[in-house]
């Protein structure tokens, strides 16, 4: 079925550089930290390098002692590393916070329509009746992981419902690509651009569902996820640049190449394990390795991005500074590469 070729030493060296640089980042309990530490947790799971786990435990314990912020969809992203810490240590304090986050998402978080999570970044009603692709990583994927870990079928079905409706609202069936957001009040996609990182959040989290959900083929919503992902990846491969990356507006040749989106998209291709995607993944290995600086900073990662009003809004987001999501998604990609031969795939689905 084809073999993925890569230099394991180069990748593990790059991962260690990213870890050391991430340690120096003063990230608090919110989504930048959540994505960064998800990447570190994945690195521990794949490599069993204790330095990843030791740092996670030390920093997360410190943040927990300082006190948790107001819960939002975005702050629930920190739940991902808590799952790894709980499974590795058995310490109940991590499960206590996991329960706090899932209770918020299932009982308190703003929803609309068919029980769809509204994207929130603060205690305010930030974006009334808007769903964003970001929510899939920060909340739906987290709910699914907890549901599977605890055997909670209600939580699993809620998570799969989030995937189902985000697909209906955000994916363009003609192109296969995903819009950044949908406004249920105005019934439109607002500015209507195919933002790179939105497609990363969708592709990466959809590619994970079948790998963690037992007997996934028995859930009708999973078959919707498979169809969506197949169409999306088929479209995305044609938009990869010669450098093995994707642009911040995917179909705009004047938009800059953006590394966090590229890492998530390439990781999804590796996790999907379609042999026709091997050459695209291999190009991304070189492309993303070339954006790991000597000090471990993942470069050319765009800043935090709302649903911008126009093309220039997306194209002018700075990519100068280190970002937690760039560190985390690069690690997630390298983990998918290192784990490639151990991934079962989804057969003919």
C-alpha positions in Angstrom: 0.0 0.0 0.0 3.0 2.3 -0.3 5.7 3.4 2.1 6.3 6.8 3.6 9.9 7.8 3.4 11.4 10.1 6.0 14.5 10.7 8.2 13.4 9.7 11.7 16.5 11.4 13.3 15.8 14.7 11.6 12.2 14.6 12.8 12.9 13.6 16.4 15.6 16.3 16.6 13.1 18.9 15.3 10.5 17.8 17.9 13.0 18.1 20.7 13.9 21.6 19.5 10.2 22.6 19.4 9.7 21.2 23.0 12.6 23.3 24.4 11.4 26.4 22.7 7.8 25.8 23.8 9.0 25.5 27.4 10.0 29.2 27.3 6.6 30.4 26.2 4.5 32.0 28.9 1.1 30.7 27.8 -1.8 30.7 30.2 -4.9 28.5 30.3 -6.4 29.1 26.9 -6.5 27.7 23.4 -2.9 28.6 22.3 -1.6 26.7 25.3 -4.2 24.0 24.6 -3.0 23.3 21.1 0.7 23.6 22.0 0.3 21.1 24.9 -1.8 18.8 22.8 1.2 18.5 20.5 3.5 17.9 23.4 1.0 15.2 24.7 0.9 13.6 21.3 4.7 13.6 21.2 4.8 11.8 24.5 2.3 9.2 23.4 4.2 8.4 20.2 7.8 8.6 21.5 7.3 7.8 25.2 10.0 10.5 25.8 9.5 11.3 29.5 10.7 14.8 29.1 7.5 15.7 27.3 5.3 14.3 30.1 7.5 15.8 32.8 7.2 19.3 31.4 3.5 19.0 30.8 2.9 17.9 34.4 5.0 20.6 35.9 3.4 23.4 33.9 -0.2 22.2 34.0 0.1 21.7 37.8 1.3 25.3 38.1 -1.5 26.6 36.0 -4.1 24.7 37.9 -2.8 26.0 41.2 -3.1 29.6 39.9 -6.8 28.9 39.2 -8.8 28.3 36.0 -10.3 31.1 33.9 -13.9 31.4 32.9 -14.9 28.4 30.7 -15.4 28.9 27.0 -15.2 26.7 24.0 -11.6 27.9 23.4 -10.4 27.3 27.0 -11.7 23.7 26.7 -8.8 23.0 24.4 -6.6 22.6 27.5 -8.6 19.4 28.2 -6.6 17.5 25.6 -3.4 17.4 27.6 -5.4 16.6 30.8 -6.5 13.4 29.2 -2.9 12.3 28.6 -1.9 13.4 32.1 -4.7 11.5 33.7 -4.0 8.3 31.7 -0.3 8.5 32.4 -0.5 9.3 36.1 -3.9 8.2 37.3 -4.1 11.4 39.3 -7.8 12.3 39.9 -7.2 16.0 39.9 -6.9 15.9 36.2 -10.1 14.0 35.8 -11.8 16.6 38.0 -11.0 19.3 35.6 -11.9 17.2 32.6 -15.4 16.6 34.2 -15.7 20.4 34.8 -15.0 21.1 31.1 -17.3 18.4 29.8 -20.1 19.5 32.1 -19.7 23.1 30.8 -19.8 22.0 27.2 -22.8 19.6 27.6 -24.9 21.7 30.1 -23.9 25.4 30.0 -22.2 26.3 26.7 -24.2 28.4 24.2 -25.9 26.3 21.5 -28.2 27.0 18.6 -30.3 25.0 16.0 -29.8 21.3 16.4 -27.8 21.6 19.6 -24.8 23.0 17.8 -22.1 24.6 19.9 -21.7 28.3 19.4 -18.0 29.4 19.2 -17.1 31.4 22.3 -13.8 33.0 23.3 -14.9 34.9 26.5 -17.8 35.0 29.0 -19.7 37.2 26.6 -22.0 36.2 23.8 -19.1 36.8 21.4 -20.5 35.5 18.1 -24.3 35.0 18.3 -25.3 31.7 16.6 -22.0 31.4 14.8 -20.2 28.1 14.3 -16.5 28.1 13.5 -14.3 25.2 12.4 -12.1 26.0 15.4 -14.8 24.5 17.7 -14.1 21.0 16.3 -10.6 21.0 17.8 -11.3 22.9 21.0 -14.6 21.2 22.0 -16.0 18.4 19.7 -12.8 16.4 19.5 -12.3 16.8 23.2 -15.8 15.6 24.0 -15.3 12.6 21.7 -12.0 11.7 23.4 -13.6 11.9 26.9 -16.7 10.0 25.8 -14.6 7.2 24.5 -12.3 7.1 27.5 -15.3 7.0 30.0 -17.6 4.9 27.8 -20.2 7.7 27.8 -22.4 7.1 24.7 -24.4 10.3 25.2 -21.2 12.3 25.1 -19.9 10.4 22.0 -23.2 11.1 20.2 -23.1 14.8 21.2 -19.5 15.0 19.8 -20.5 13.3 16.6 -23.5 15.6 16.3 -21.1 18.6 16.4 -19.1 17.1 13.5 -22.2 16.4 11.5 -23.6 19.9 11.8 -20.3 21.7 11.3 -20.0 19.7 8.1 -23.4 20.8 6.9 -22.8 24.5 7.8 -19.2 24.9 6.8 -18.2 22.6 4.0 -18.7 23.7 0.4 -19.9 20.5 -1.4 -18.8 21.7 -4.8 -15.2 22.5 -3.9 -14.8 20.1 -0.9 -13.2 23.0 1.1 -14.3 24.4 4.4 -15.3 28.0 5.1 -14.1 29.6 8.4 -17.5 30.2 9.9 -21.3 30.2 9.5 -23.8 32.7 10.8 -27.1 31.1 11.6 -28.9 34.4 11.9 -27.9 35.7 8.5 -27.7 32.2 7.0 -24.4 32.8 5.3 -20.6 32.3 5.7 -20.0 36.0 6.3 -16.9 36.9 4.2 -16.9 33.4 2.8 -13.2 32.5 2.5 -11.6 29.1 2.6 -9.2 29.9 5.4 -6.3 27.5 5.7 -6.4 26.9 9.5 -10.1 26.3 9.4 -9.5 23.5 7.0 -6.7 22.2 9.3 -9.0 22.1 12.3 -11.6 20.2 10.3 -9.3 17.8 8.5 -7.1 16.9 11.5 -10.0 16.3 13.9 -12.0 14.3 11.3 -9.0 12.1 10.6 -8.8 11.3 14.3 -12.4 10.1 14.8 -12.0 6.6 13.3 -8.7 6.1 15.1 -10.2 6.6 18.5 -13.9 5.6 18.2 -14.4 1.8 18.7 -16.6 0.3 15.9 -16.9 3.7 14.3 -18.6 2.3 11.3 -21.7 1.6 13.4 -22.3 5.3 13.9 -24.2 6.9 10.9 -22.5 10.3 11.7 -19.1 8.7 11.2 -19.9 7.9 7.6 -20.7 11.6 7.1 -17.3 12.4 8.5 -15.6 10.0 6.2 -17.3 11.4 3.2 -16.5 14.9 4.2 -12.9 14.2 4.8 -12.4 12.3 1.6 -13.8 15.2 -0.4 -11.8 17.7 1.5 -8.4 16.0 1.2 -9.0 15.3 -2.5 -9.5 19.1 -2.9 -6.6 20.1 -0.7 -4.0 18.0 -2.4 -4.5 20.1 -5.6 -3.8 23.3 -3.6 -0.5 22.2 -2.0 2.3 24.6 -3.1 5.6 23.4 -4.5 7.1 24.0 -1.1 4.8 21.3 0.4 2.6 23.9 2.2 -0.8 25.5 2.0 -1.8 29.1 1.9 -3.7 31.1 4.5 -6.5 31.6 1.9 -6.2 28.2 0.2 -7.3 29.2 -3.3 -5.6 32.6 -3.4 -2.1 32.4 -5.0 -1.2 35.8 -3.6 -1.8 34.7 0.0 1.2 33.6 2.1 2.0 30.0 2.9 1.0 29.3 6.5 2.6 26.5 8.5 0.1 25.7 11.3 -2.6 25.0 8.7 -0.1 23.1 6.5 0.9 20.9 9.5 -2.7 20.0 10.3 -3.7 19.3 6.8 -0.6 17.1 6.1 -1.2 15.3 9.4 -4.7 14.5 8.3 -3.3 13.0 5.1 -0.9 10.9 7.1 -3.6 9.8 9.5 -6.0 9.0 6.7 -3.3 6.7 5.2 -4.5 6.9 1.6 -1.4 5.7 -0.4 -2.3 8.3 -3.1 -1.4 11.0 -0.5 2.1 9.8 0.4 3.8 12.1 -2.1 2.0 15.1 -0.6 2.9 14.1 2.9 6.5 13.7 2.0 6.6 17.2 0.4 5.1 18.5 3.7 7.8 16.8 5.8 10.5 18.8 4.0 8.3 22.0 3.9 7.6 21.9 7.6 11.1 20.9 8.7 12.4 23.9 6.8 10.2 26.1 9.1 11.6 24.8 12.4 14.2 27.4 13.4 17.5 26.5 15.1 16.0 27.6 18.4 12.8 25.4 18.0 10.4 28.2 16.9 8.0 27.1 14.2 8.0 30.0 11.7 5.5 31.5 9.4 2.5 30.8 11.6 -0.4 33.3 11.4 -1.7 35.1 14.5 -5.1 34.5 16.1 -7.7 35.1 13.4 -11.4 35.8 13.7 -13.7 35.5 10.7 -12.2 38.5 8.9 -14.3 40.9 6.8 -12.4 40.6 3.6 -9.5 39.1 1.7 -7.0 41.7 2.9 -8.0 40.9 6.5 -6.8 37.3 6.2 -3.7 38.2 4.1 -2.5 40.9 6.5 -2.6 38.8 9.7 1.0 38.8 11.0 3.1 35.6 10.8 6.1 37.1 12.5 5.7 35.7 16.0 5.9 32.3 17.7 2.4 30.9 18.3 1.4 28.0 20.5 -0.8 26.5 17.7 2.2 26.5 15.4 4.3 24.6 17.9 1.5 22.1 18.6 0.4 21.4 15.1 3.9 20.9 13.9 4.4 18.3 16.7 1.1 16.7 15.8 2.2 16.3 12.2 5.6 14.9 13.1 3.8 12.4 15.4 1.5 11.3 12.6 4.6 10.7 10.4 6.4 8.7 13.0 3.3 6.6 13.7 2.4 6.1 10.1 3.2 2.4 9.9 1.1 1.7 13.0 -2.1 3.4 11.8 -4.7 1.0 10.8 -6.7 3.3 8.4 -10.4 2.9 7.7 -10.4 0.3 5.0 -12.6 1.1 2.1 -14.5 3.9 3.8 
